[in-house]
Amino acid sequence: MKKHPTEVPLYEGELALLAHHVNAMRYDQVVAFYVQAAKELRQQAAGDRERGRMRLATKLEMVAVKLDVVIMEMKEVWRICKPHMKEEMEG
């Protein structure tokens, strides 16, 4: 497997469809997805920082911080939505 693939391994759909599938999940799970994405970006930033790629590491960290804002907003979306999902939460 390439270090920087252009496709998602084990996923045969288009990226637009992947985005749809991720964002169609229950919002607490969307939050969990973005938390993992931010964590991965921070790990990449740390690796690039260790290799002396300061500009790249800083930019990756900035993107992770912006994802933190997305996470905060999605948590609010979930808080608003959750009361309307009682049937799904029980089943």
MDAnalysis code that builds the backbone (N, CA, C; Angstrom):
import MDAnalysis as mda
import numpy as np

u = mda.Universe.empty(273, n_residues=91, atom_resindex=np.repeat(np.arange(91), 3), trajectory=True)
u.add_TopologyAttr("name", ["N", "CA", "C"] * 91)
u.add_TopologyAttr("resid", np.arange(1, 92))
u.add_TopologyAttr("resname", ["MET", "LYS", "LYS", "HIS", "PRO", "THR", "GLU", "VAL", "PRO", "LEU", "TYR", "GLU", "GLY", "GLU", "LEU", "ALA", "LEU", "LEU", "ALA", "HIS", "HIS", "VAL", "ASN", "ALA", "MET", "ARG", "TYR", "ASP", "GLN", "VAL", "VAL", "ALA", "PHE", "TYR", "VAL", "GLN", "ALA", "ALA", "LYS", "GLU", "LEU", "ARG", "GLN", "GLN", "ALA", "ALA", "GLY", "ASP", "ARG", "GLU", "ARG", "GLY", "ARG", "MET", "ARG", "LEU", "ALA", "THR", "LYS", "LEU", "GLU", "MET", "VAL", "ALA", "VAL", "LYS", "LEU", "ASP", "VAL", "VAL", "ILE", "MET", "GLU", "MET", "LYS", "GLU", "VAL", "TRP", "ARG", "ILE", "CYS", "LYS", "PRO", "HIS", "MET", "LYS", "GLU", "GLU", "MET", "GLU", "GLY"])
u.atoms.positions = np.array([
    [0.841, -1.183, 0.000],
    [0.000, 0.000, 0.000],
    [0.887, 1.248, 0.000],
    [0.485, 2.244, -0.765],
    [1.229, 3.493, -0.816],
    [1.159, 4.209, 0.525],
    [2.212, 4.961, 0.833],
    [2.232, 5.735, 2.075],
    [1.152, 6.816, 2.060],
    [0.905, 7.379, 0.886],
    [-0.106, 8.429, 0.735],
    [-1.054, 8.040, -0.406],
    [-1.986, 7.100, -0.139],
    [-2.881, 6.634, -1.200],
    [-3.844, 7.724, -1.648],
    [-4.415, 7.534, -2.811],
    [-5.409, 8.473, -3.334],
    [-6.824, 7.931, -3.162],
    [-6.931, 6.750, -2.559],
    [-8.224, 6.142, -2.281],
    [-8.221, 5.618, -0.855],
    [-9.409, 5.410, -0.312],
    [-9.532, 4.860, 1.033],
    [-9.505, 3.337, 0.927],
    [-8.531, 2.694, 1.580],
    [-8.470, 1.237, 1.524],
    [-9.776, 0.603, 2.011],
    [-10.189, -0.455, 1.354],
    [-11.390, -1.210, 1.688],
    [-12.688, -0.448, 1.436],
    [-12.605, 0.703, 0.793],
    [-13.803, 1.470, 0.454],
    [-13.811, 1.661, -1.054],
    [-14.856, 1.166, -1.696],
    [-14.883, 1.181, -3.158],
    [-15.691, 2.328, -3.748],
    [-16.311, 3.148, -2.907],
    [-17.128, 4.248, -3.413],
    [-16.310, 5.500, -3.683],
    [-16.987, 6.474, -4.241],
    [-16.370, 7.785, -4.485],
    [-16.198, 8.517, -3.150],
    [-15.279, 9.471, -3.109],
    [-15.054, 10.232, -1.888],
    [-16.304, 11.011, -1.472],
    [-17.061, 11.501, -2.448],
    [-18.304, 12.211, -2.129],
    [-19.271, 11.276, -1.402],
    [-19.316, 10.022, -1.827],
    [-20.188, 9.050, -1.182],
    [-19.682, 8.732, 0.229],
    [-18.375, 8.646, 0.387],
    [-17.801, 8.422, 1.708],
    [-18.179, 9.581, 2.645],
    [-18.047, 10.806, 2.159],
    [-18.428, 11.969, 2.966],
    [-19.904, 11.887, 3.345],
    [-20.725, 11.473, 2.392],
    [-22.154, 11.322, 2.669],
    [-22.369, 10.274, 3.759],
    [-21.729, 9.118, 3.633],
    [-21.901, 8.047, 4.607],
    [-21.450, 8.482, 6.006],
    [-20.323, 9.151, 6.083],
    [-19.822, 9.602, 7.386],
    [-20.807, 10.582, 8.005],
    [-21.239, 11.561, 7.230],
    [-22.099, 12.609, 7.776],
    [-23.556, 12.187, 7.913],
    [-23.915, 11.013, 7.377],
    [-25.266, 10.483, 7.563],
    [-25.374, 9.651, 8.842],
    [-24.242, 9.375, 9.480],
    [-24.280, 8.630, 10.739],
    [-24.946, 9.485, 11.816],
    [-25.298, 8.826, 12.907],
    [-25.822, 9.574, 14.038],
    [-24.746, 10.582, 14.450],
    [-25.146, 11.768, 14.845],
    [-24.197, 12.856, 15.031],
    [-23.162, 12.594, 16.121],
    [-23.489, 11.812, 17.139],
    [-22.460, 11.505, 18.128],
    [-21.346, 10.663, 17.506],
    [-21.692, 9.856, 16.517],
    [-20.688, 9.060, 15.814],
    [-19.892, 9.911, 14.824],
    [-20.535, 10.929, 14.262],
    [-19.814, 11.882, 13.409],
    [-18.767, 12.605, 14.255],
    [-19.153, 12.984, 15.464],
    [-18.205, 13.612, 16.395],
    [-17.012, 12.684, 16.618],
    [-17.289, 11.418, 16.890],
    [-16.219, 10.450, 17.144],
    [-15.291, 10.327, 15.935],
    [-15.853, 10.365, 14.737],
    [-15.049, 10.300, 13.517],
    [-14.105, 11.506, 13.436],
    [-14.648, 12.705, 13.676],
    [-13.813, 13.903, 13.588],
    [-12.770, 13.952, 14.706],
    [-13.098, 13.409, 15.880],
    [-12.110, 13.325, 16.964],
    [-10.924, 12.475, 16.508],
    [-11.217, 11.346, 15.865],
    [-10.144, 10.482, 15.370],
    [-9.359, 11.164, 14.247],
    [-10.059, 11.916, 13.385],
    [-9.377, 12.630, 12.300],
    [-8.414, 13.670, 12.875],
    [-8.847, 14.411, 13.891],
    [-7.981, 15.416, 14.518],
    [-6.789, 14.747, 15.189],
    [-7.034, 13.622, 15.850],
    [-5.945, 12.877, 16.498],
    [-4.917, 12.429, 15.465],
    [-5.381, 11.909, 14.341],
    [-4.481, 11.454, 13.270],
    [-3.658, 12.616, 12.716],
    [-4.285, 13.762, 12.509],
    [-3.550, 14.930, 12.004],
    [-2.481, 15.379, 12.999],
    [-2.804, 15.308, 14.286],
    [-1.811, 15.686, 15.297],
    [-0.634, 14.711, 15.307],
    [-0.922, 13.434, 15.096],
    [0.160, 12.451, 15.022],
    [1.039, 12.725, 13.798],
    [0.421, 13.051, 12.683],
    [1.191, 13.387, 11.489],
    [2.023, 14.638, 11.720],
    [1.440, 15.630, 12.390],
    [2.162, 16.865, 12.689],
    [3.377, 16.573, 13.556],
    [3.216, 15.716, 14.555],
    [4.336, 15.370, 15.439],
    [5.451, 14.687, 14.651],
    [5.072, 13.782, 13.753],
    [6.068, 13.104, 12.931],
    [6.820, 14.067, 12.028],
    [6.089, 14.989, 11.433],
    [6.743, 15.971, 10.569],
    [7.627, 16.918, 11.379],
    [7.193, 17.256, 12.570],
    [8.016, 18.120, 13.434],
    [9.326, 17.414, 13.780],
    [9.245, 16.112, 14.101],
    [10.461, 15.335, 14.410],
    [11.418, 15.285, 13.224],
    [10.869, 15.326, 12.003],
    [11.707, 15.280, 10.799],
    [12.119, 16.676, 10.331],
    [11.810, 17.693, 11.133],
    [12.240, 19.046, 10.822],
    [11.363, 19.777, 9.824],
    [10.207, 19.247, 9.540],
    [9.279, 19.886, 8.589],
    [8.336, 20.800, 9.364],
    [8.860, 21.901, 9.823],
    [8.124, 22.777, 10.731],
    [6.897, 23.420, 10.082],
    [7.040, 23.882, 8.845],
    [5.884, 24.511, 8.183],
    [4.739, 23.527, 8.028],
    [5.063, 22.320, 7.594],
    [4.034, 21.298, 7.407],
    [3.424, 20.902, 8.749],
    [4.261, 20.698, 9.749],
    [3.772, 20.322, 11.079],
    [2.848, 21.397, 11.648],
    [3.234, 22.652, 11.504],
    [2.415, 23.758, 12.008],
    [1.080, 23.818, 11.292],
    [1.089, 23.644, 9.990],
    [-0.153, 23.701, 9.218],
    [-1.072, 22.537, 9.590],
    [-0.521, 21.344, 9.742],
    [-1.338, 20.194, 10.148],
    [-1.956, 20.418, 11.523],
    [-1.183, 20.983, 12.434],
    [-1.707, 21.281, 13.766],
    [-2.826, 22.324, 13.688],
    [-2.654, 23.312, 12.818],
    [-3.703, 24.330, 12.633],
    [-5.002, 23.699, 12.118],
    [-4.876, 22.758, 11.206],
    [-6.061, 22.069, 10.689],
    [-6.728, 21.265, 11.812],
    [-5.922, 20.608, 12.639],
    [-6.466, 19.848, 13.764],
    [-7.220, 20.767, 14.733],
    [-6.694, 21.952, 14.963],
    [-7.366, 22.925, 15.833],
    [-8.706, 23.335, 15.219],
    [-8.724, 23.524, 13.912],
    [-9.988, 23.859, 13.242],
    [-10.980, 22.694, 13.341],
    [-10.472, 21.473, 13.284],
    [-11.349, 20.320, 13.493],
    [-11.898, 20.311, 14.917],
    [-11.115, 20.782, 15.882],
    [-11.622, 20.890, 17.253],
    [-12.850, 21.790, 17.310],
    [-12.851, 22.854, 16.513],
    [-14.017, 23.744, 16.436],
    [-15.193, 22.998, 15.811],
    [-14.936, 22.248, 14.745],
    [-15.976, 21.439, 14.109],
    [-16.545, 20.449, 15.128],
    [-15.680, 19.817, 15.890],
    [-16.108, 18.849, 16.900],
    [-17.014, 19.523, 17.922],
    [-16.618, 20.687, 18.392],
    [-17.417, 21.418, 19.363],
    [-18.805, 21.736, 18.791],
    [-18.836, 22.186, 17.550],
    [-20.115, 22.523, 16.917],
    [-20.966, 21.273, 16.683],
    [-20.328, 20.179, 16.274],
    [-21.079, 18.934, 16.054],
    [-21.616, 18.379, 17.373],
    [-20.907, 18.581, 18.459],
    [-21.431, 18.176, 19.768],
    [-22.705, 18.949, 20.079],
    [-22.725, 20.209, 19.717],
    [-23.930, 21.027, 19.913],
    [-25.056, 20.538, 19.006],
    [-24.729, 20.184, 17.768],
    [-25.724, 19.609, 16.857],
    [-26.319, 18.349, 17.483],
    [-25.467, 17.483, 18.034],
    [-25.936, 16.255, 18.664],
    [-26.815, 16.567, 19.870],
    [-26.423, 17.550, 20.668],
    [-27.216, 17.927, 21.836],
    [-28.622, 18.364, 21.416],
    [-28.716, 19.107, 20.330],
    [-30.011, 19.575, 19.825],
    [-30.815, 18.411, 19.244],
    [-30.154, 17.546, 18.539],
    [-30.808, 16.457, 17.817],
    [-31.217, 15.292, 18.717],
    [-30.431, 15.009, 19.728],
    [-30.600, 13.807, 20.551],
    [-32.022, 13.614, 21.083],
    [-32.690, 14.650, 21.590],
    [-34.051, 14.430, 22.098],
    [-35.037, 13.933, 21.035],
    [-34.745, 14.170, 19.786],
    [-35.631, 13.765, 18.687],
    [-35.308, 12.362, 18.190],
    [-34.369, 11.691, 18.816],
    [-33.921, 10.390, 18.340],
    [-34.171, 9.272, 19.356],
    [-35.178, 9.434, 20.188],
    [-35.427, 8.461, 21.252],
    [-35.631, 7.042, 20.710],
    [-36.368, 6.904, 19.599],
    [-36.593, 5.563, 19.047],
    [-35.281, 4.909, 18.617],
    [-34.433, 5.663, 17.937],
    [-33.145, 5.116, 17.498],
    [-32.235, 4.803, 18.666],
    [-32.301, 5.617, 19.707],
    [-31.447, 5.423, 20.871],
    [-31.855, 4.151, 21.625],
    [-33.134, 3.808, 21.583],
    [-33.617, 2.627, 22.294],
    [-33.355, 1.354, 21.500],
    [-33.356, 1.463, 20.163],
    [-33.252, 0.274, 19.325],
    [-31.917, -0.063, 18.941],
])
